[in-house]
Amino acid sequence: MSGTTTYVRFQSTERSPRGHFPGIFALANGLAREDRLTEEQRRFWRAGNDWYDAAYTDPSRVDPAVYDPAVNPGAVAWFKATATHLLDRIPGYLALLAAHGVPCARLESADPGRIVYEDDVQIVVVPRPGSGHAAGTDAEADAAERAQVSRTLS
């Protein structure tokens, strides 16, 4: 398996009303927006988001259409497994979500979809139909894919 890049994504185990599986940052941001965080959790969340904002590029600043549903339907970001400096801080977000009963799954894949953006630490992909990552895929395919590539973290 030498030469194969592995990608990592943390996301909800449930679809949003728009049919997507929100990522870990969207889940944490939702808790903050809903004013569900304690003061200590809010400080962690704000400092963590500020750190991530400074640590790597927001793909939508490079390509404003990267998350445009008409151009790249269902586009989602994945970390490269080699981006350990970014992945090392994820457990704090997982603990935050767990404290509020928000389940999150870790997915790993060598081919999560059609790449529409890439830099040294991440990719943004449009999931392939039937991959279990795409909006609108059937429940049976979703369950099989999640069983193969993920484990529930909270």
N, C-alpha and C positions, 0 to 999 in steps of 0.2 A: 504494500500500500504506500510505498515510498513515492513522494511527489504529489500525493493527493492532498488538497487543502480541505480541512474540515471547518465547517461554519457552525456557529452556536447562536441560538435564539432562545430568549425567555419570553413566554407569552401566556396569556390567559388560557385556561382549559375550556372556556365557554366563549361562544361567539358574541360579539357586540350586536346591538340592533341593526347595524349596517352590514352584518354578515362576516366581519373580520374577527381574528383573534388578536386583541390588543396586546402590544408588547409591554414589557415590565415597566418602562418609564411612563407609558400612557396609563397603566394601572395605578402607579404611585401618584401621578399627577391628578388622576381622578379623585383619589382619596383627599388630596390637598384641596382641590377645587370644591369638593363637597364639605370641606371644613371638618373632616373626620380625624385629623391628626392631633395628637397631643402636642404641647409646645416643644418638647424634646424631639418628637418625631418630625415636626415641621422644620426644626433647625437642621436635623440630619438630611431631610429631603432637599431643602434649599441648598445646603452646602454640597450635597452630592450632585444635584443637577448643575450647580455652578461649576463644579470640578469637571464633570463630563462635558459641559459646554466648552470649557477651555482646553480639554484634553484631545478632542477629535472633531473633525469637520461635520457640520450638519449638511447632509447631502442636498437638502432643498436650497441651501445657499449657493451651491455650485450649479445645480440644475433645478430651477423652480418647478419644472414639470415632473420631477422624479416621483412624487406621490400623487400626481393628478390622476384621479380615477378614470378619466376618459383616455389618457395617454398610457398609463401603466396601472391597469385595474388590479387592486389588491396588493400593491407593492408594499413590501416590508423589509426592514433592515435586519441583517445578521452580522454578528461579530465574526472575525476570523479567529480561530482557536489560538492563533499565535499572539493575539492582542491581550496577553495575560495581565498587563497593567490595567486594562479596562475591565476584564472579567474578575479580577481580584476584588473589586468593590461591589460586585453584584450581591454577595450574601447579605449586606446591610439592607438592600432593597427587598430581598426575599423575606428577611425578618420583619420588615415593615408591613409587607403584604400579609404575612402569616398572622401578625398581631391583629389584623382586621378580618381574618378569615377569607382572604382573597387567594384562591388557588392559582398557582403558576407552574408551568411545565418548562423543562429544559429540553430543547430539541437540538439534535446534532445531525448534520447532513453534509455529504460531499457535493451534493447537487440539489440545492433547495429551490431552484427555479431559474428563469431567464434573467441574467444579470443586466440591470439597467443603470447601475452606478457601482463603482469600485474605487477604493483607496487602500492605503496600507493596512487598515485595521477593520474594515467592514465592507459589506456589499449590500445593495438593495436589489431585491429580486421581485419579479412578478411570478408567483407560484404557478406551476403547471396544473391544469385541471386534473383532478383526481389525486393530487399529491397529498391531500390532507391539510395543506396549509392555505389553500385558496378559498376565497369566499364562494359560497354556493356549491361546494362539493357535497356529495351525499354522506350521510352519517356513517354508513358502514365503511367507506373508504377512509373517512376521518379517523374512526376508531382503530382501524388496522394500522394506519400510518403512525398515529400517536403511540400505539403499543410498540411499534418497531423502533422509533427514534427518540422517545422521550420518557421522562419519569416525572411524576408529580413531585413538586418541591414544597408545597405548603397545602 
